[in-house]
Amino acid sequence: MKRNRKYWKTSAKAALRGNWIIAIAGMLAYMVIVGMIGLGDSRKMTRLATAVSRIIFFGGMGVVIAK
């Protein structure tokens, strides 16, 4: 009986971990698509503002991945 509980406990943890990974990857993909297409802001941006926002976004993503 204890062996069966241990299996379900580890199985549930793995399933939850997998769901979190899928959710985070989906949110990241959505953020990149919205950021690249420009759907998040209806105002016009200058080329400098566009470049700086991309550097900040992808640079921040790089820092998070590195840690």
N, C-alpha and C positions, 0 to 999 in steps of 0.2 A: 504494500500500500504506500509506504513512504517513497519507494522508488518511483512509483507512478506520479506522485505529487511533485517530486523533483523534476521529472520530465516536463510536466505541464508548466511548472514555474519557469524553467529555462526556455521553453517553447513560447510562452507568453511574452517574456522579456525580449526575445528575438523578434517576435512579431511587432511589438511596440517600437523597437529600435528601427525596424524596417519602415514602419509607417512614418516615423519622424523624418527619416532620411528622404523618403519620397515627398513628404510635405515641404521640407526645406528646399529640396531641389526644384520643386514646382514653383515655389515662391521666388526663388532666385531666377529661374527662367522667365517668369512673368515680369520681374523687375527689369531684367535686361531687355526684353522685348519692348516694354513700355518706354524705357529710357532711350532706346535706339530709334524707335519710331517717332517719339516725341508726343505720345498721347497724354502724358501727365500734365502738360502745361499748354494752354492755348495761346500764350503770348509769344511774340517773335523774339528769338534770341540772336545776339550777334555771334559772329564766328568765334570770338574770344570767349564769350560766355559758354558756348557749346563745348569748346575744347576744355575749359577749366572744369565744367561739370562732369565731363567724361573722365578726366584725370582724377577728380575727387571720387567719383563712383567706383571706377575700376581699381584705383589705388587703394581705396578702403576695402574693397572686396579682396584684394591681394593680401592686405595686412591680416584680415580675418582668416583667410585660408592658411597663411603662414603660421599663425598662432595655433 
